[in-house]
């Protein structure tokens, strides 16, 4: 079973894995268990601006934008909500280490 919807998704994943992202937030190993990356120059014709996401189950998804500004705006919204979720956990739950 392929974790990519299509060839564009596979190409965007390769770009992200090679570190060619402009910004990132979240983590697959920490709440909210989703990593998000912003790509503002993918080099893929008609798919230059993208947001890619991977969850803790390894599922990969992406969204293409017509402009860099639109992609950046959406990423900023996602980043704000991710930080809000992380701060909620930090403020409301005590971390207990079991030895």
NORGINOR-V32331 format. One line per field, one symbol per residue. ss: DSSP state (H for helix, E for strand, C for the rest). phi: phi as a letter, one per 40 degrees, with the letter a starting at -180 (. if undefined). burial: b if it has 24 or more other C-alpha atoms within 12 Angstrom, else e. Layout:
ss: ???
phi: ???
burial: ???
This chain:
ss: CCCCCCHHHHHHHHHHHCCCCCEEEEECCCCCCEEEEEECCCCCCCCCEEEEEEECCCCEEEEEECCHHHHHHHHHHHHHHHHHHHHHHHHHCCCCCCC
phi: .ccbcaccdcccccccccgcbcaaagacbbdcfbcbbbbbacgcdgacbabbabbccgcbaabcbcbccccccccdcccccccccccccccbbccbccb
burial: eeeeeeebbebbbebbeeeebbbbbbbeeeebebbbbbbbbbeeeebbbbbbbbeeeeebbbbbbeeeeebbebbeebbeebeeeeeeeeeeeeeeeee
